[in-house]
Amino acid sequence: MPTIFEPKDLPVSDRNGVNIATLANHAMLGTDALHVERVVLNEGAKSLSFEAADAERFVYVVRGNGQAHAGGQLFRLDAESMLWLEKGEPFSLEAGTAGLEVLFCRAPAGK
């Protein structure tokens, strides 16, 4: 059955210019099949490291620009680009001059 989640229903954290809203998780869906977060970074903001996970993961850039730090390398991020991350790889994000908004997805959700 389709379900709509209103903004007031979404778990949100906001720290040091980084806003993370959980769009899908086990509590919301009743399954560990998928975990999705919307991450918005203000201009020049840097995220904390996203932990390594035993899951397939990708970052899709909705708008803005910046870079991802993963595996000792920098990866340029621009609107509509996508970064695929290997299992077990921690990463962090840094917004450029236009800020950065991404969808971060992992499947299965895991921990």
Secondary structure, DSSP 4 states (H G I P E B T S, - for coil): ------GGGS-EEEETTEEEEEEE-HHHHSSSS-EEEEEEE-TT-BPPPBPP-SSEEEEEEEEEEEEEEETTEEEEEETT-EEEE-TT--EEEEEEEEEEEEEEEEES---
